[in-house]
Amino acid sequence: MQTYTDAIESLLSQSVILPSELLNEIQNFIDANKQLGYSTKEEFIRDAIRFKLGFLNGRYECVEIPKEEYEKLQQDICDLGFLSVDDFIDQQIRKVIERHSAWLKQREDYEK
């Protein structure tokens, strides 16, 4: 059974203190973007930390595109019948990987 002191120590070891301005900004973002599915600040913060760690640990790569160009590309992609820029990029990446695999197999067969 956990004592009161153990419970307080456990709570403090799991707590992070953030400035009230940042917490307000997070809450305002959640309220304005309900379609993203965040219902609590804690949920948002956990997700943000996981996302940042993914980049810092090298699991993801980020390509910067000026917002104006991204928005133009988004409109152009939609006009061409794709759902979004992200879907288009994912599809193109898969195609290149598949083509490269086929090319490697062809080259291997040719060298035999």
C-alpha positions in Angstrom: 0.0 0.0 0.0 1.3 3.4 -0.9 1.8 6.0 1.9 0.8 9.6 1.6 4.5 10.6 1.3 5.0 8.0 -1.5 2.0 9.3 -3.3 3.2 13.0 -3.1 6.8 12.0 -4.2 5.3 10.0 -7.1 3.1 12.9 -8.1 6.0 15.4 -7.9 8.3 13.1 -9.9 5.7 13.0 -12.7 4.9 16.7 -12.7 6.2 19.3 -15.1 5.8 23.0 -14.3 5.0 25.1 -17.4 4.4 28.9 -17.5 0.7 29.8 -17.3 1.0 31.7 -20.7 2.1 28.5 -22.4 -0.7 26.4 -20.8 -3.2 29.1 -21.9 -1.9 29.0 -25.4 -2.2 25.2 -25.5 -5.7 25.3 -24.1 -6.7 28.0 -26.7 -5.2 25.9 -29.5 -7.1 22.8 -28.3 -10.4 24.8 -28.1 -9.8 26.3 -31.6 -8.8 23.0 -33.2 -11.2 20.4 -31.8 -11.1 18.5 -35.1 -7.5 17.4 -34.1 -9.0 15.3 -31.3 -7.2 16.7 -28.3 -9.4 16.9 -25.2 -6.8 17.8 -22.5 -3.6 19.8 -22.3 -1.9 16.7 -20.9 -2.8 14.7 -24.0 -1.6 17.4 -26.3 1.7 17.8 -24.4 2.4 14.1 -24.4 1.8 14.0 -28.1 4.0 17.0 -28.7 6.9 15.5 -26.7 6.6 12.2 -28.6 6.7 14.1 -31.9 9.7 16.1 -30.9 11.6 13.1 -29.6 10.9 11.3 -32.9 12.7 14.1 -34.8 15.5 14.4 -32.2 16.1 10.7 -32.2 16.4 10.7 -36.0 13.2 8.6 -36.7 11.7 11.3 -38.8 13.0 13.9 -41.3 11.5 17.4 -41.7 11.6 19.3 -45.0 10.8 22.9 -44.6 8.6 24.5 -47.3 7.4 28.1 -47.1 3.8 28.2 -46.0 2.7 30.1 -49.1 4.2 27.5 -51.4 2.7 24.6 -49.3 -0.8 26.2 -49.5 -0.4 26.6 -53.3 0.7 23.0 -53.6 -2.2 21.9 -51.4 -4.7 23.6 -53.8 -2.9 22.2 -56.9 -2.8 18.7 -55.4 -6.5 18.8 -54.6 -7.3 20.1 -58.1 -5.5 17.0 -59.4 -7.7 14.7 -57.4 -5.4 13.9 -54.4 -6.6 14.3 -50.9 -3.7 16.3 -49.5 -0.1 17.2 -50.0 0.8 14.6 -47.4 -1.1 11.8 -49.2 0.6 12.8 -52.5 4.1 12.8 -50.9 3.5 9.4 -49.2 2.3 8.0 -52.5 5.3 9.3 -54.4 7.7 8.0 -51.7 6.2 4.5 -52.0 6.4 4.5 -55.8 10.1 5.5 -55.8 10.9 2.8 -53.2 9.0 0.2 -55.2 10.7 1.2 -58.5 14.1 1.1 -56.8 13.4 -2.4 -55.4 12.4 -3.5 -58.9 15.6 -1.9 -60.4 17.8 -3.6 -57.8 16.2 -7.0 -58.6 16.7 -6.4 -62.4 20.3 -5.4 -61.9 20.9 -8.5 -59.7 19.3 -10.8 -62.3 21.3 -9.1 -65.1 24.6 -9.6 -63.2 23.9 -13.4 -62.8 
